[in-house]
Amino acid sequence: MSGRFMAWLWFGAFALLWLLSGSLFSVSEIEQALVIRLGAPIGAVTQPGLQLKLPMLDSVVYYDSRLLTLEPPLEQVILGDQKRVEVKTYARYRLADPLKFYQAVRTIPQAELHLAQLLSSSLRRELGQAPLSVLLSDKRQQVVQQIQNEVAGKAKEIGVEVSEVRFHRVDLPLETSQAIYERMKSERQREAKELRAQGFEWAQQIQAKADRERTVILSEAQRQAKITHGEGEASANLILANAFDKDPKFYHLYRSLQTYRQALAESAPTIVLSPDAEVLRYFKNGPGSPLRP
């Protein structure tokens, strides 16, 4: 076997291997492929495995077949009641038709830009008809569902299936939130002043009622004390009268001693009396001195 023949044999084997490598391509479980022949797409391959194509004529474009997430930037939207809110949304989608997708947008970044525009347009249209109270109630889900249905319907035109659209968050702008906070603060301060004034009024009423009840109780106590005091004096006078009837001399002696105690207790250290004063009779003669008529 000559060297020239061996060279042609090696060349043929190399050409065969090159043709085989150029006519085979593989698709994984997370991919789908689109075969393009001379610039024109001819078919999509969605099944994983080894596939055939024409070498030098066909090229393959791969797309992710998994569920993808689109997160547009935060944007401000004017609601139906002219209130301004900041809305952050996200959407989940997948490539349902690679052929239509390639013909419409070709690349994932272009598709996400198109979807973001669709989502923003639908978001502004639906929220522009809804007041803020709707977003704070159970009707919020209906608004989200309408946005999802509209975006999903238009996304089918580019071969994309939108499975979910949700609000990540809906907030008032910082300046609006601050204004609302200040208004709420003023309202609470006004309510606090009203409650304090009402509490002060109640305190005055309670104090007045307590003072009135105190006056009534003291008056009643003083009245009862006077009655009791009068009854005590009457009883004392009765006892003294009975004592006088039984023993006049002892009665006079007892009354004189009471007089001495009261007079001497309230007098100065020195008291001046006449020697023949009646009050000194018991000091001179003792308890047995005769009574004067």
Order of alpha helices (4+ residues) and beta strands (2+ residues): alpha-beta-beta-beta-beta-beta-beta-beta-beta-alpha-alpha-alpha-alpha-beta-alpha-alpha-alpha
